[in-house]
């Protein structure tokens, strides 16, 4: 799942070298903390959060196949 999220976020931003994804794993949940360059923050969030919600939806679908719950947090 981390690789999928990293691939999607790197495709969205102008500076893919500054993309950092830190998974925080619990018992049945995984929280992905996504850090990007300040200039790319708007590209990852999108208008009214639509891109961020789309990323969350794709990750939840992938997590369901593995029997886990997923959350995506975009950090500045």
C-alpha positions in Angstrom: 0.0 0.0 0.0 2.8 2.4 0.8 4.2 1.9 -2.7 0.8 2.6 -4.3 0.4 5.8 -2.3 4.0 6.9 -3.0 3.4 6.3 -6.8 0.2 8.3 -6.8 1.6 11.3 -4.8 4.8 11.5 -6.8 2.8 11.7 -10.0 0.9 14.7 -8.6 3.7 16.9 -7.4 6.3 19.0 -9.1 9.1 17.9 -6.7 8.8 14.2 -6.3 12.1 13.9 -4.4 10.6 15.7 -1.4 7.8 13.2 -1.0 8.0 11.3 2.3 5.5 8.7 3.4 5.7 7.3 7.0 3.5 4.4 7.8 2.4 4.2 11.5 1.0 0.7 12.1 -1.4 -0.4 14.8 -3.1 -3.8 15.3 -5.5 -3.6 12.4 -5.0 0.0 11.2 -2.3 1.8 9.3 -1.9 5.6 9.2 0.1 7.0 6.4 1.7 10.4 7.1 2.4 12.1 3.8 4.9 15.0 3.6 5.4 17.0 0.5 7.2 20.3 -0.4 5.2 23.4 0.7 4.6 24.4 -2.9 3.0 21.0 -3.7 0.6 20.9 -0.8 -2.3 22.3 -2.8 -1.7 19.8 -5.6 -2.0 16.9 -3.1 -5.1 18.3 -1.4 -6.9 19.6 -4.4 -9.9 21.9 -4.6 -12.1 21.3 -1.6 -10.0 18.3 -0.7 -11.1 16.2 -3.7 -7.7 14.8 -4.6 -7.0 13.9 -0.9 -10.3 12.2 -0.7 -9.6 10.3 -3.9 -6.3 9.1 -2.5 -8.0 8.0 0.7 -10.6 6.1 -1.3 -8.0 4.2 -3.4 -6.0 3.3 -0.3 -9.1 2.1 1.5 -10.0 -0.2 -1.4 -6.4 -1.6 -1.3 -6.6 -2.1 2.5 -9.9 -3.9 2.3 -8.3 -6.6 0.2 -5.7 -7.1 3.0 -8.3 -6.9 5.8 -6.9 -3.6 7.3 -8.2 -0.1 7.9 -6.2 2.8 6.5 -6.0 6.5 7.1 -4.1 9.1 5.1 -2.9 12.3 6.8 -1.2 15.1 4.8 1.3 16.9 6.9 2.9 20.3 6.3 
